[in-house]
Amino acid sequence: MPPPGPRKILMLRKVLIANRGEIACRVIRACRELGVATVAVYSEADRASLHVLMADESVCIGAGSNTDSYLNLANVLMACEISGAEAVHPGYGYFSERASFAQALASLNIKFIGPSVEAIEAMGDKARAKQAAIAADCPVVPGSEGAVPTEGDALRIAEEIGYPVLLKAVAGGGGRGIRRVNSPDELAGLWKTAQAEAQASFGSGEMLVEKFVVSPRHVEIQLIGDEHGNLIYLGERECSIQNLRHQKIVEEAPFADLPEEIRRAMGEAAVRVAKSVGYSNAGTV
């Protein structure tokens, strides 16, 4: 039997970038280098923005606010159909972590340039992500393994792991739905505040309880993988400089003071958990 020939690679011909600003410009430049046509989407406020001028085509998807434009699922899908795009690059934020967006694109036979729906669902939910990390034998911060049903359960877990603890929204990010609790008498009020903020921001009031790590180093591992099970870690970002809402201000890459053995251990752990959920494309652990 003759050896198998080289695998045929099907190159995309037209990609819609469902984002704006610098990230959209970067994707457009990469597509241009590959000879792939690009479609920009924009709000009325962004009509003259650089990403609109750089793209081969552009489609207006609504008024000035994010809700009316970049987060308007129906309008973004309409732009995909109008432009004839074969694939969508979501950039980061907006629809990049929305499994419903990837599912909607699949129903239109449009490729989502990102992880699978199953991987988004597994890693976009902090409770499920923590459970996946534990199953993959990755170290995690002590605390609840899943969403905590009631304030009483939160109080019990906090007593077990010791104060201070962190109340953390299961859904979303960006520093919202997070509160530090230093003692039992603070928990009830902060539980209600964090839960209400999470519900208003993400549509879910589910909460985790974790040990608050005093003066931590916030280090993230960068991953990239294909759809054939090949996945590697590329390096790390040091993100410890944050505001009072736990939002990053400065990121350093690589982290100069990280010992090589810790870098390797963190990278290998990140790959294990990502492989366990079938992750592909670029991502952060």
N, C-alpha and C positions, 0 to 999 in steps of 0.2 A: 504494500500500500504506500503510495507517495506521501511524503510529509505534508501536513496542512499548510496552505498558503497563508500569506499575511492577512490579518483580519481587516475587512473593509470598514473604514470609518466614514460615517455619514455626517457631513458638516451641515450645520444649520445655515439657512440662507437669510433669515430675518429674525431679529430678536427685539422684543419690546422691553424697555427698562421701566419697571413700575416703581420709580423713585424719582428723586430730584437732586439738585445740587452737585456737590463734589463726587458723591458715590456714583451718580448717574454718568457724570463726565468720565470717570475712570472706566466704567463698563463700556461706554461708547468707544473710548480709545482702544481698549482691548479688542472689541469687535472689529474695529477698523483695521487693526493689524492682521486680523484673521480673514479679512475680506468679507465680513458678515454685515449686512445692512442693518440699521438700527432705527427704532421707533421710540421717540420720547413722548411721555405724557406730561401734561402741565395744567396747573390751575390758572385762572385768569390773572392772578397776581404774579405768576411766573412766566407769563407769555414771552418776555424778552430775556429770560435767563439763559446762561451759557449752554446748559445741557440741551435746551430746545434748539439753539442755533447750531450746535455741533451735530445733532442727529440727522439722518437722511430724511426722516419723516417725523411729524409731530401731530399729536391729537390732544385737544383740550378735553379735560375730564371733569370740569366743574368750576365753581366759584373759588374765592380765595382761601377758605378755611380747609384744613386737612380733612375734616369730616365730610365736606362737600366734594372733595376731589380725590386726593391720594388714598383716602380710606373709604371711598365710595366703591364698594365691590362691583356693583352693577355697571358703573361707568368705566371702570378699568377693564372689565370683561368685554364691554362694548368696543373699547379701543382696540383690544386684541383682535376682535372679529373684523372691525372696519379696516384695520391695517393689514390683515392677513399674516400676522406674525406667527411663526412656527414655535416660538419659545418665549418665555418671560423670565427675565432676571429681576428678582425682587429687591436687590441691594440689601440693606439692613433696616431694621425697624419696619414700620408700616405692615405689609402683608408677609414679610419674610418668615415669620414664625406662626402663620395662620394655616392650620391644616385644611380648613374649609376653602381657602384660596387655591391650594394645590389640587384639591379634589375638584373644584369648579373648572380649573384649567384642563384636568384630565378628561372631564366630561365633554370638553370642546376639542379634544385631541390636540391640545397644546402642551408642550413640554414645560414643566416647572424646573428651572435651573436651581436646584437645591436638593435637600434630603427628601426621602419618601414621606408620604403622609403618616405612615406608622411611626417613623423616627421622630417627626415633628410632634406628634401626639405624646410620645414617650418622654421626650426631653423638654418639651415646652411647659410641662406641668412639673413644678418643683417636687411635689410628693412622689410622682411616678419616676422622676429622674433620680431621686434619692434612693428609691427602692431598687432601681436598675443598678446604681453604683454599689449598693450593698451586695446584690446578687453577683456582681462582677468582681467581688472581693477588693473594692476600692475603699480607702479610708474616708470616713465622713465625720462631720461634727456631731457629737452626742445630742440626742433629742428624739422627737417623734419620727417614726419611719414613714408616716403618712399624715393626711389631714387630721387635725384634732377636732373632734365633734363639738365639744362644749367648753365653756370657760372652766368648769370644774375639772375636766380632763387636763386642760392646760395647766391648772394649778398643781395637780398631782404630778405631772411630768416635770414641771419646774422644781418641785420639791425634791424629786429623785435626782436630777442632774445638778441642782444647785444654782443659785443666783450669782451674777445676773444672767438673764436669758433674753433671747430675741424672738419676738413674734414676727412672723414673716408670711406674706401672702403667697399662697400656692401658685396663683396665676400672675402673669405680668412681670414687671420689673421697673427699672428706672427709679428705685428708691421709694416707691409708694407702697403703702400697706406694711411698713416695717416699723417696729417700736422696740426699744430696749426697756426691759423691766428689771429693776434692781431689788425689789422686795415683794412679798405676797400682797401687801396692801395696795400696791400699784397695779396689780395685774388686771383686776376687773375693769377699771376705767380705760386702761390702755388696750385691753382686748377689744372692747367695744369700738374704740376709736380706729384701731388698725383694721378691724373687720369692716367697718362702715366705709373706710377709705378704699379698701380692696374691692368692695362691692361696687362702689361708684366708679372706680377706675377701670376695672377688668370684668365686671359682671359676675364676679364670684367672690364670696366672702370667706372661702376656705382658708385656714391658717395652719402653719407649722409652728412648732416650738423647738428652738435649738439653744444650746449653750452659747452665750455671748463670749466670743474670744476677744480678750482685752489686748489692744495694740497689735492687731494681726498684720500680716503681709497678705495683700490680695494679689495673687498671681494666677493668671489664666493661661491655659495651654491651647495652642492653635493646632488644628487638625485639618487634614484633607484626605479624601478617599474617593474611589470610583465605585461603580455599581457592580463590580465583580469581586467584592470582598477585600480589596487592597486598601489599607488605611495606615497613615503614618502621622506622627506629630512633627511639626515644623519648628517649634520654639515656644517662647512664652512672652507674656506681657505683664509688667509690674504695674498694678492699678491702685495702689494703696492711698494715693492722694485723692481724697473725696470730700465733698461738702457734707453738711450736717444731715442731708437727706440720702446719704450713701450713693450719691451720683459721682461718677469719676470726673476728675478735673485734668489730670495728667497721666499719661501712660508711657512706660519706658520699655523698649524692646531692643535687645534682650535685657533681662534683669541681671545686671553686672555682678551683684553679690550673691547670686544663687549658686550654692555648691553643685558641682556636676552630678554627684550621686543623687541629690534631691531632684534635680532637673530630669534626670533619666527615670527615676521612680515615678515622678508626677506624669511624665509623658507616657510611660508604659501603662499607668493606671487609666489615663484619659483614653488611650487607644482601646483598652479592654472594655470600658463601659460603652464607648461609641460602637464598637463591633457588636456588642451584645444586643443593641437595638437596631442593627442594620443600617447605621448612619453612612451617608455618602455625601460628597461635595465638601465645601469648606465649613468649618465650625469651630466653636470655642467651648472648652470645658473648664 
